[in-house]
Amino acid sequence: MSRDTSTTPDDAGQSSTVGSVGEFGLIARVTAGRTYPDTVLLGPGDDAAVVAAADGRVVVTTDMLVEGRHFRRDWSSPRDIGRKAIAQNGADIAAMGARCTAFVVALSCPADLTVADAEDLNAGLWDEASRAGAAVVGGDVTAGDHLVVSVTALGDLAGASPIRRDGARPGDVLAVSGPTGASAAGYALLAASVQGHPDLRAAHRVPRPDYDAGPAAAAAGATAMCDVSDGLLADAAHLAAASGVLLAVESARLPIPSLLRQAATELGVDVLDWALAGGEDHALLATFPDDDALPPGWTAVGRVGEVGDVGAGTVTVDGTEWTGARGWTSF
């Protein structure tokens, strides 16, 4: 079920740039003709939106994309940027075992950004929000020197407990919800101006989280879970530190597609560098009581061990600490 709570853009929307349209003209354009799910009780147009929280609790996360830091406009279309901004937030909601209910988007952009590009970015936001089962319910627009997209995502636990990072126990199985390394490979291909491998280049421009994997893991009894945004090892270390355990990754069990291996060979890269340290895939990493608990689509890649003589937060690969790159850091 859904309702149409759309508005109508004003005539100024026919102008060619965001600066000439103005804040409210742009907002009118990007909210026109949109249909909202029943979780949205009041959409854009008032001082704030109203979103249903039937569970009585709301899962909230926020993240941003900054031009030149998280994307390049010569590599990614505005639609790609919009989808990526939603995906990286929606994956965090899924990592708690919740389902997305709404997204709020704040946009800072140069005044000479074309209306066509702004509408294309908005289309990307809506494409990915719809894929996550939710909608864009409001936000803000302001002028700035560079394009910045900041998203706040809301989610619903449907009566279940949130799956936190601190619940992993020795003896648990460590598993991922999908391959990792494709985004890093796509970045390397784009940076080297290597043609071909369209799926990998697309994976860097637009990650495709499995939004159902988080709730499925929660229903299957996952003991801890997180989103793989900075790299499998980097995020595994966060989970291990929160749980006070050691995580032992077995590289032979990582789900590495053949196209990833082919690109690594072509660029002279160890494919494990991408699979273990490449970020922005937004697969999920979780621990489960045993192998039989893994939902469809999840792959066991290791075990949870006792800390012993090493510190909490240690992650090993094939029995030893990894000496290569571990993943993305913002500073």
Sequence and secondary structure as in RCSB ss.txt:
>XXXX:A:sequence
MSRDTSTTPDDAGQSSTVGSVGEFGLIARVTAGRTYPDTVLLGPGDDAAVVAAADGRVVVTTDMLVEGRHFRRDW
SSPRDIGRKAIAQNGADIAAMGARCTAFVVALSCPADLTVADAEDLNAGLWDEASRAGAAVVGGDVTAGDHLVVS
VTALGDLAGASPIRRDGARPGDVLAVSGPTGASAAGYALLAASVQGHPDLRAAHRVPRPDYDAGPAAAAAGATAM
CDVSDGLLADAAHLAAASGVLLAVESARLPIPSLLRQAATELGVDVLDWALAGGEDHALLATFPDDDALPPGWTA
VGRVGEVGDVGAGTVTVDGTEWTGARGWTSF
>XXXX:A:secstr
 EEE  B   GGGGSSBHHHH HHHHHHHHHBT EEETTEEE TTSSS EE  TTS  EEEEEEEEBTTTB TTT
S HHHHHHHHHHHHHHHHHHTT EEEEEEEEEEE TTSBHHHHHHHHHHHHHHHHHTT  EEEEEEEE SS EEE
EEEEEE TT     GGG  TT EEEESS   HHHHHHHHHHTT    HHHHHHHHS    TTHHHHHHHTT SEE
EEESS HHHHHHHHHHHHT EEEE GGGS   HHHHHHHHHHT  HHHHHHH     EEEEEESSGGG  TT EE
EEEEE  TTS TT EEETTEE  S       
